[in-house]
């Protein structure tokens, strides 16, 4: 996932209202190597904006509350080296707490850098933050994201969610929070796979190298309305595959009734484009879509559909200490394959196995996450009608459902901890 990330991160930052100014390209991140940091602002020079994000949960029945003061476009200077002064887009970009059972619970504070608050209505009352749990906070190489409200109702859920709010804060509150609360964050730059000395120079792979699983994948199932089912049935391959990619002609026909008209056909009461979110705008940075629209900051029309997790078969965390993939993975064809797993108890979750940050010299070549699914429930998606991945972001299940890929991420190269 991290291979293409730098190319789109500017769009992510601007879309979230986060502006990056005055970057000292020698060092963007202070990392875990320095022992102390301080935010310095001369009178009249503070370009930052600050807000307080609160989210209430129960973890295995015990209260778990997050109270995070977030700074946007903030200036950070470390004591260790006077040259380490930088503006970061948002800090903290992720915050994780270690539980009594050594598990880790990480929340990505939604971006609200343009004055959005719960009180002024720009932050939805049903805001749903991206949360990822890790079995071992000290070795978070694989995680499970709570990617829609359904996850909290699952019989395998470890969490209950009671709501989240955002209010405006001050620079003084942010500095105090960083002094008293930020050290509790178990996430470090090194753990994420970020070069703490210079973010423009990606870290290099070495034997046994592992990084925090910051990239999460899923897929959404959306039921086709009857008029669209009739259309899709006409294009369904004669072999009647269970899962199949559409042809260009089928995609054009779908657009002609579901996208282009002034009053397009509705899918479970929503526009088709409300489900088909641009990947750059659906990473969890503005909050997560729910089944009903109105839950996401700025992108309030987004909806989730029935969400199920997906897993990538090639990741730096799957390499053996010698740099080889396990034989059962190595023998599979490239590019990396992504398999969705649709089981009732998994509804609402996403699997986190990849990194969104670039790592140089990964053995075996390219490990970036592709944009498309390849398998569902152990069945390969039929490619008979596909022309060089045209329409690859769409998958059909028989003539009944359209399936859309989803991607979420913890962290951004324009963020800080």
N, C-alpha and C positions, 0 to 999 in steps of 0.2 A: 504493500500500500504506500509505503514511504517514497517509492521511486518517482511517482508522478506528483507527489504532494507539493513540492516547492513551486510547481507551475501554477497551482490553483490557490495557494494559501493567501495571496493578496486579495482574491475575490472573497475568500472566507472572512478575512479580517475586515474588509470594507463592509461586507454584508452584515456583519455583526456590530457595525458602528465602532470598530476599533481602529484607530489611526496610529501609525508608527512613525515617530519623528526622531531626528537627532541620533540615529543609530551609530554607535561606535562599532564598526565591523570587526575590530580586533577582538571584542568580547561582547556577546549578548547575554550569556548566562553566567551567573556566579558559581553555580554548581555546588556540590557538597564539599568541595575542597577548602572553601573559606570558612572561617569560624564565626564571623559576625558580619552583619550588613546593616546599613543605615540608609534611609531615604533623605536626600538633601534637596531642598528647594529654596532658592533665593527669593526675597520678596518680589512678588509679581511675576515670577517665572514658572510657577506650578501650572503645568498643562494638564494635570490629571483630573479624572472624574472618578467618584467613589460611590459605591453602593453596598448595602448589607443584604446578603442572601441568607435566608433561614429556611431550613427544611427539617421536618419532623418525621422520624421513623421509629419502628421497633425492630430490633435485631434479635431473633430467637426469643421474643417475648420481652426483652429488656429495652427501655427507652434509649434512643440514639438520635441526638439532635445535632445538626450542623448550624453553626452561626459564623458565617464567613464574611469578612469585609474585603471587597474586591476593588482593586485599583485599575483604571483604564489609562493607558498612555502615561505610565508612571516612570519616574526617574529613580534608578537604584544605583547607589555607590557602595562598594565594599571597602572595608578597612584594609584588607590584605594588600591591595594594589591600587594606588591612586588613579591609575588609568582605567579602572573598571567602572565606568559610569555609562549608563545606558538607559534608553527609554524602551520599555517593553509594552506590548499591546495590552495585555491583561495579566494581572497577578493577584491571587494564584489562578492558574489555568486549570488546576486539578488539586483536590485535597483528599487525602486518604488517612483513615484512622485504623490502627491495629486493635482488633477485638481481643477479649480475654482468651479466646480459643486460638489465637494467632492468625485467624483469618483477617483479611483486609477489606474494608468497605471504602470505595472511592466515589466521590461525587464530582461532576464537572459543573461548576457554577454557570448557569446560563448567562450569556452576554447581554448586558443591559447598560451599554455605555453611552446611550443617547438620551438619557433622562427617563427611561422607562421605569415605572414603579407600579406596585400593586394598587396604590391609592389613586393614581391618575388613569388607571384602566389600560395602560399600555402593556402591563404584565398580566396575563390572564389569571383569573382566580383558580383555574384548574391546571396551572403550570406543573409540568412533569419533568424533573431534571434527569439527566443521564446518570445512572448509578451502576457501578461494576463491583462485583464481589470476587475476591481471590482467596483460594484455600489457604495460602501461605503468604502473609504480607511481606516476608523477607525473601520470598522467591515467587513473585507474581507472574509466572511465565504463561499462565493461562487463566482466563477469567470468564465470568458469566455476567452479561449486561441485562439490566432490567429495562427493556426497550419499549415497553408499552404498559398500560395499566393492568393488562391481563396477567403480567408476570407476578404481580403482588397477590393475585388470587390463586396462583398455582399451588398444588399440594406439596411441591418441592421448594417453594419459596422460603427463604430465611428472613425476609423483610416484609414489613407492612409500612405503607406510606400514608401519612396523614395530612400532607399539604406543604406548600412552600410559598414564601413571600419575598418581595424585594422592596427595599426602601432606600432613599438617598442617604449617603453617609459623608463624612468629612475626611480630609487628609489626616487629621489628628487621630480619628478613630481607626483608620487604616494602619497608621504607624503603631498604635497601641496593640492592634490585633496581631500585627507581624511580630511584635515583641513578645506577646504573651501566648498566642495560640498557634502561629505558623510553625514553630518548632515541633508541634505534634504531628505534622504531616510526614508520613513515612515515605512519601515519594521523593526521590532525588533526581537530578539531571542524569547522573550516571546510570541510575536504575532504568530511566526511560530510554537510554541509548542516545543521549545528547552529549556532544563534546562540550564540556563545561568551559573550556578555554576559548573556543571559537566556534560558534554555531554554523559558520559557513564551511567548516572542515568537519565532515562526518567522521565518527569514530570508525576504526578498522576492526574487522572481525579477527578473533583469535581463538585458539582451541577452547572449547567449553563455554564460549561467550553466550550469554543470555541477556535478554532485555525484558522489561515489563511489557505485557501484552496490552498495547494501547489502541489496537485496531479491532473492531468488532463487526461481525457480519450477520445478516438475517435476510429473510424474504417475506413479502406480504402477499397473502392470497385475497383476491377481490372477486366476488361472484359477478358473472356477466349478466346483464339484463337480457331479457328474452330476445329483443330485436338484434342484439349483438351476438347472441348465441347462434341465431340463424345465419348471420354473416360468417361467423367463425367456422361454423360447420361446413360451409361451402369450401373452405380452404384446408380443412383438416386432411392430412395425408391419408391415402387409401388404406394404409396399414393400420390406421387408428392408433397411433402411439399415445401412451398415457401422458407424456410430457413432450412438448415440441416447440421449437422456435418458429416464429411466423416468417413468411416470405415478405419481400418488399411490397408486393401487391396487397397482401393481407394487412400489412401495417397501414398502407395508404387508405384502404377501405375502412379500417378501424378509425383512423383519424377523421375521415369524412363524416362520421356520425357521432364521434365521441369528443372531438377536439375542435374542429373547424367551425361548426355551426354556432350561431349566436346563442341558441338554446340547445346545447348538446344533450345527448342521452345521459342519464344519471346512473351511477354504479353504487348501489346500496345507499341511494340518497345523496351522493356527492359527485362532483365532476371527476372525470377520469384523471385530469391533470392535478387534482387535489391529492391523489394517491401517488402519481408519478412525479415525485419531487426530484429536482436536480440534486445530484449527489453532493455537490459543493454546498448546498443549502440544507442538507438533511443529516448532518454529522452529529447533531446533538448540541451544537453550540447555542442555539436559541431555545432550548428545551425540546421535548419530544412530542410528536403528534399522538393524539388519542384516536379512538374510533369516531368521535364527534369532533368537528372542527372547532377552532378557537383556543387551542391549548398552547400554541407556539408563539413566542414573541416575534412580532413583525410578520412572520409567515403564518398568519392566523387561519388561513384556509386549509392548511395541510391536515390530512387524516392518515391513519396508520393502516387500516385493514387488519386482517388476522395475521399476526406476525409470528414467525417461527425461526429458530436459529439456523445459521449456516456456518460451515467450518472449511477453512482453507487447508490444503494438504501439504503446502510448502511454506515454511517459516524458519527464520533463524533459530527459533526456540525448539524446532524439531530436529536440528542437526545433532549428530553424535559429537563427542569430544574431538574426534579426528576429522570432523568436517563433512562426513558422509551422511546422507539420509538413510533411514532404515530401508532395507531392500523392497518392502512392499510399497513404499512411496516412490523410491527411485525408479522402479520399473514402469510407473505410470507416465503417460505422455505429457509433455508440456503444452501450453502454459499451465501454471498452477490450477488445480481443479477446486471448485467450490461446491460443496454439497449441502443442500438444505435438508433439515430433519424436521418433518411435520408430524409431531405427536401431540395429543391433547395436553399433556402435562407440561410441554415445552412452550406452549403458546405465550407470547409476550417477551421471550428471552432472545438474546443474541449471544453467539460465541465469540470470545475475544482470544485470538491466538497469534495475531500478527502485530507488527509495529508500524506506526505511521511515520517514523523517523528513519532517515537514510543511514545505512551501514555499508561501508566500503568493503570490497573484497570478500563478499559472502561466497563460500564455496558453492560450486555448481551453477553460478551465474545469477540470473535475475529472479528475485523472490517478491517482486511487487504484486499487489493484489489486482487482478483483472476486474473489469466492470460487470462481468456476467456470471451467471450460475452455469454449472456443467452437469450436475447430478442432483436428484431429489429422491430421498428415501432409498438410496442404493440403486436407482435407475438412471441411466444416462439420458440426457435430454436429446430427443431426436433432432438432427440437424439437416434433414433432407431438403427442407425448403429454404434454408438459410443461405444468404449470399454475403460472404465475408462479414459476418456478425451484424448485418443490417437488422435492426430490431432486436439485437441481442439483449437489450435491457428488458425485453418482454419475453415471458415464457407462458405458454398455454397448457392448462391441464384439461385434457380432452377438449370438449367444447363448452366447458362449464366455468372455468376460472382463468383469470389472468394473474400471473405471479411476477412480482417486481422485486429486484434486489434492494437491499438496504445496507447502509454502512454508517458506523458511528465511531467516534474516536475520543480518546482521553489525551488532551494536550494539543499544542500547536507550536510551530517554530517561532511564532511571534508572541509567545506567552512566557511567563515566568512563574516561579514557585514562591 
